[in-house]
Amino acid sequence: MSGRWMGYVLIGAEASQFSAKARACLRWKRVAFEDRDATPEVYRDIIEPRIGYAVIPVLQTPEGNVIQDSAEIIDHVDGIAPGPSVHPQTPLQELVSLLLELYADEWLVIVGMHYRWTYNDAWMVSEFGRVSAPHASPDEQMAVGEVLAAPARQSASRFGASEDTASGIEAHYEGFLGDFSEHLRRHPFVLGGRPSLADFALYGVLSAVLFRDPESAAHMKRLAPMVVSWIERMDAAKAGEGELLAGDEVPATLLPILKRQISEQLPVLADTARALEAWSVAQPTGARIKRSLGTHEFTIGGRWGQRSMFSFPLWRLQRVQDHFQSLGGAERAAAERLLEAIGGRDLVELRIPVRLARRDFRLVVA
């Protein structure tokens, strides 16, 4: 895009978990925006020159600035748009929102990768071709799609989706669907009568990957019609409608989800923090942090596998820890009780060896 644009532009993809997360927030906050596909030309002409590498989503502002990363996009939108905040204004509900953002963004992504490339491979190849070469013939689209899909398919194993972990991933996901369905029988959204940050994070992977991909959608409809109804409510929700639960209540129906998250995700975060410590010893302030800090063994759904230790989840964890550290008195005590109930005290006490920051769209040593 050249010249001057007069409104917000969200550059992403319908099939992208993090584009869907950001898009849902923009819609809920009633922010007018243009939804633009990240075609090869858009990557070449806009994303790579402005961001420095190929990544989505990217939000262009009316002033011509760009924001990258779904959490930063949501925080920006939350700050400029009127109406209730995406972030709960009470300490326990905000803690749960941040925990579930960490879970959806950095753990359920494994589930999305598995189901997409195990059960929806051919469909995804056609989607890549359709978006990237809309005027080409079907055969040409499939050829283009295969080229573009190959790196995404190959990345699944780096996230831990493999033959070794397949049954564990499916056990984890089906357990989550059962627990979330039970919660949704009592509450229309994660924390009550309207969406919050946790809903937008979960919506990203559940809607754009596990409901949009056809074979996965059929699976969700069979096992979890309550989750399908929640996706439909998220699509229709508008800021100003509904309220979060009063009294900073955290529904007991969320505890099984949080316990499952902590039991599997915490060991991975701990290994990653140790790897970051080893890497960061000789690094100066401002050093760009490697995306992957090596590989390690992990478990999901009772199955062992190998995956890369990605540094970015520690950035999400730092948000959780910062919120917890900001609490005092009765609020701190209540948060500690919640964390004890889900086995999460070690999560907020886990030492991240260096302070993390985002500069020039990359993770750095602060």
URMOBEL-V259613 format. One line per field, one symbol per residue. ss: DSSP state (@ for helix, = for strand, . for the rest). Layout:
ss->???
This chain:
ss->.......=====....@@@@@@@@@@@@....=====..@@@@@@@@@@@@......===.....===.@@@@@@@@@@@..........@@@@@@@@@@@@@@@@.@@@@@@@@@@@@.@@@@@@@@@@@@.....@@@@@@@@@@@@@@@@@@@@@@......@@@@@@@@@@@@@@@@@@@....=..=....@@@@@@@@@@@@.....@@@@@@@@@@.@@@@@@@@@@@@.......=.@@@...@@@@@@@@@@@@@@@@@@@@@@@@@@@@@.......=...=========..========.@@@@@@@@@@@@@@...@@@@@@@@@@@@@@..@@@@@......====..====.
